[in-house]
Amino acid sequence: MGKYLDICIMPIPKSKVPAYTKTTRIVGKLLLKHGALASRDYVSEDENATKLSFPKKIKLKKGEVLIFAEALFKSKAHRDKVFKAMAKDPGMQKLGMGEEWMDQKRCVMGGFSMIASVE
């Protein structure tokens, strides 16, 4: 196995999903450019994600949706190397990361080592 997944779960206003999508496509291309195996983003739509589970932890506000973003790497060391290279990339330097609509205090982030995979 050995793969490593970096995730971020964040609330954003539903009206900002198109802007988020534009930004995350650029970030995803930079991740792949610097060696990530995959970059994927999802928006919540079922009741468990929008009303039952996550809102209790993240305190989803009216008009917000949850974004689940993931990036896949070979290992934690590989993730660290990719992130370090991205931080120096001119494309990343000039990219606004949605500070005006993303509440960093309500984001859940972390890295996970794969222990099983059934595909």
C-alpha positions in Angstrom: 0.0 0.0 0.0 2.1 2.9 1.3 0.1 5.7 -0.3 -0.7 8.9 1.6 -3.8 11.0 1.4 -4.0 14.6 2.4 -7.5 15.9 3.0 -9.3 19.2 3.7 -12.9 19.5 4.6 -14.2 23.1 4.5 -17.4 25.0 4.4 -17.8 27.6 1.7 -20.8 29.6 0.6 -22.7 27.7 -2.1 -22.5 30.8 -4.3 -18.7 30.5 -4.3 -18.5 27.0 -5.6 -17.7 28.2 -9.2 -14.8 30.4 -7.9 -13.6 27.5 -5.7 -13.7 25.2 -8.7 -11.7 27.5 -10.8 -9.1 27.9 -8.0 -8.9 24.2 -7.2 -8.3 23.2 -10.8 -5.2 25.4 -10.8 -4.0 24.0 -7.5 -4.7 20.5 -8.8 -2.6 21.1 -11.9 0.2 22.4 -9.7 0.0 19.4 -7.4 0.3 17.1 -10.4 3.1 19.2 -12.0 5.1 18.7 -8.8 4.4 15.0 -8.5 1.1 14.3 -6.7 -0.6 11.2 -7.9 -4.1 12.7 -7.9 -6.1 15.8 -6.8 -9.9 15.6 -6.4 -12.5 17.8 -4.9 -16.1 17.0 -4.0 -19.1 19.1 -2.9 -21.7 17.9 -0.4 -25.2 17.0 -1.4 -26.7 14.3 0.8 -28.4 14.9 4.1 -25.6 13.2 6.1 -23.1 15.7 4.9 -25.3 18.8 4.8 -27.5 18.4 7.9 -26.5 15.5 10.2 -22.8 14.7 10.7 -20.4 17.4 9.5 -22.5 20.5 10.4 -22.3 19.5 14.1 -18.5 19.6 13.9 -18.0 22.4 11.4 -21.1 24.4 12.2 -22.4 24.7 8.6 -24.2 28.0 8.2 -27.2 28.7 6.0 -26.2 28.9 2.3 -23.0 26.9 2.8 -21.9 23.6 1.4 -19.0 21.4 2.4 -16.0 20.8 0.2 -14.0 17.6 0.5 -10.6 18.0 -1.1 -8.0 15.3 -1.4 -4.6 14.9 -2.8 -2.9 11.5 -3.2 0.8 10.9 -2.8 3.3 8.0 -2.7 4.1 8.7 1.0 4.2 11.4 3.6 7.7 12.3 2.6 6.5 12.6 -1.0 3.7 14.9 0.1 6.1 17.1 2.0 8.4 17.3 -1.1 5.5 18.2 -3.4 4.1 20.9 -1.0 7.6 22.4 -0.7 8.0 22.6 -4.5 4.5 24.1 -4.8 5.3 26.8 -2.3 8.1 28.0 -4.6 6.1 27.7 -7.8 5.3 31.2 -9.3 1.8 29.9 -10.3 1.1 29.3 -6.6 2.6 32.6 -5.5 0.1 34.6 -7.5 -2.9 32.4 -6.9 -5.5 33.8 -4.4 -6.7 31.0 -2.2 -10.2 32.4 -1.5 -9.4 34.1 1.8 -12.4 36.3 1.3 -14.8 33.4 1.3 -13.0 30.6 3.1 -13.1 30.4 6.9 -9.8 28.6 7.8 -10.8 28.3 11.4 -13.7 25.9 10.4 -11.6 23.7 8.1 -10.6 20.2 9.0 -7.2 19.1 7.5 -4.9 16.2 7.9 -2.8 13.5 6.3 -3.6 9.8 6.3 -1.5 6.7 5.6 -3.3 4.1 3.6 -3.9 0.8 5.4 -6.2 -1.0 2.9 -7.4 -0.5 -0.6 -10.1 -2.5 -2.5 -10.5 -1.4 -6.1 
